[in-house]
Structure formats: C-alpha cells, structure tokens
Amino acid sequence: MRASPNTTEGLEGKIQRPDFGTYHHTTTRASEETREMVKVLFRETFDRLPFSQDDRLKILDMGCGLGFLSCFCAEYYPSAMITGIDTFGHASLKGSSLARAKDNARILGFSERIRFEKGDILRADYGKAGFDLFVTSLVFHNLGKRRFDAYERLARWVTRKSYVVLGDVFFDYERDIGRLKKLFESLQERPGLTSEGVYKVLVLSKPRERPI
Ligand SMILES: C[S@@+](CC[C@H](N)C(=O)[O-])C[C@H]1O[C@@H](n2cnc3c(N)ncnc32)[C@H](O)[C@@H]1O
C-alpha cells in the first residue's frame, strides 16, 4: 500500500499517521471533528489574508500542542517556516510532548520547516523574531484571567504588517472582545461551532500605539 500525503511509510513498510491528541473534557472522535472544523475556518481565513500562499512567511503557533495547526500552516503555506511553542505540560491536551509533536511533523514530511520548542506565552518574548503571522487554536481560554495578560503580550509582539489568527472558545465573549479592541485597531470574526461551545476565529491586526 502507498502512503497518502497525510501519512508516511515507516520501517518495515508500516504506515504511520500523525496523532494530534485528545482535548480535555472530550473524546478522541470529538477532538478529530473539532480539528476538521478548525481547519475549514482557518483555510477560509487564510484565503482572505493579504499574503500569497507562496510567501516565505515566518509563522508562530502559540500553544501548538501536538502540532495540528503548525502542520496545517505548513500545508497551506508551502514556503513558510513555522515555530510551534508550548509548555508541553498542560492537562488540556492528553499525553502531549515535544517529542510527539516532532514525530507528527516528521510523519507529514514537514520537519525541515517546522521547529517545535518549549515556550510559555506568559513568560517568553516573541516580539523580536519578526513573525509575519501568529496563529493559535484552543489555547487562550485555558489561561483563565491570565489570558488578558497574554492578549497584551501578544499585542506587543505584533507589528503593523503582521497578523494574528486566533481561534478559541470564548466563554465571556463581550469581555474578551472589549479587551482585544483596546489592543488592536482591526478585529474581524468568523464563527464556528465545536462540541465545547462556540468557537470563533478572530483576525487581529494593527496593534494600537501605547505609551511605554
Ligand atoms: C487544547 S490544547 C490545543 C493544542 C493545539 N493548539 C491544537 O489545536 O491541537 C492547548 C495547548 O495550550 C498549551 N498551553 C497552555 N498554556 C500555555 C502557555 N502559557 N504557553 C504555551 N502553551 C500553553 C497546552 O500545553 C496545550 O498544548
């Protein structure tokens, strides 16, 4: 049997498939369905960004987990370089690890273009690396009230030319939107639905000038 683009043939001819894991409070099947919905929303969103698919973008996947969104970015933008960062210790993705994320990228043939590393959104500074696109899915709501600090940190990393595509479930949507509007001049929304509740994709750009 030949490997499909989403698999690779390992030693002894065994077909290997990526495993992007099971989200907390859900099942493996529901997690896979969620990822299918997220892919549709991100594809539609990427189609509308002012980048060409062949651009050599630098992309940061914040809270990459087992690399689902990093791999989707690598597929959509075939010339992009992607960095996936995660604490790899959070209960929101069962059995997540740096090694397993790397394995998924290898299986899909993306090892040359995706670098996974340990990193904490609430501690590290991702403002100096010059990312063109910041992506994230199902991460910020896990931070509780600290997500508001994370939004502020993110707004400092984004330049006037870069974009954020933030997908998440919003349990207090008006409050989150209120905070984000204070940080970004431009905010657009695409609604979706997961078993966990209302999932939305927000496109954020043009961070507001703030006094230091
Ligand atoms: C529900 S998982 C989503 C993983 C991946 N984005 C996806 O869609 O499959 C949430 C991820 O956020 C990560 N995370 C939580 N707090 C974080 C932090 N402060 N910095 C970086 N990653 C964090 C967790 O380790 C976990 O992998």
The ligand as a Gaussian input file, in Angstrom:
#p B3LYP/6-31G(d) Opt

LIG

0 1
 C       -6.297000      22.299000      23.928000
 S       -4.587000      22.303000      23.572000
 C       -4.554000      22.895000      21.877000
 C       -3.325000      22.429000      21.150000
 C       -3.260000      22.813000      19.676000
 N       -3.273000      24.244000      19.511000
 C       -4.383000      22.180000      18.905000
 O       -5.279000      22.912000      18.443000
 O       -4.413000      20.955000      18.772000
 C       -3.999000      23.741000      24.477000
 C       -2.487000      23.840000      24.462000
 O       -2.084000      25.080000      25.058000
 C       -0.871000      24.854000      25.746000
 N       -0.632000      25.922000      26.723000
 C       -1.345000      26.188000      27.848000
 N       -0.809000      27.246000      28.498000
 C        0.256000      27.656000      27.754000
 C        1.227000      28.699000      27.899000
 N        1.197000      29.527000      28.944000
 N        2.186000      28.845000      26.943000
 C        2.228000      27.982000      25.879000
 N        1.328000      26.977000      25.697000
 C        0.373000      26.812000      26.621000
 C       -1.104000      23.489000      26.384000
 O        0.101000      22.888000      26.812000
 C       -1.803000      22.737000      25.255000
 O       -0.900000      22.057000      24.433000

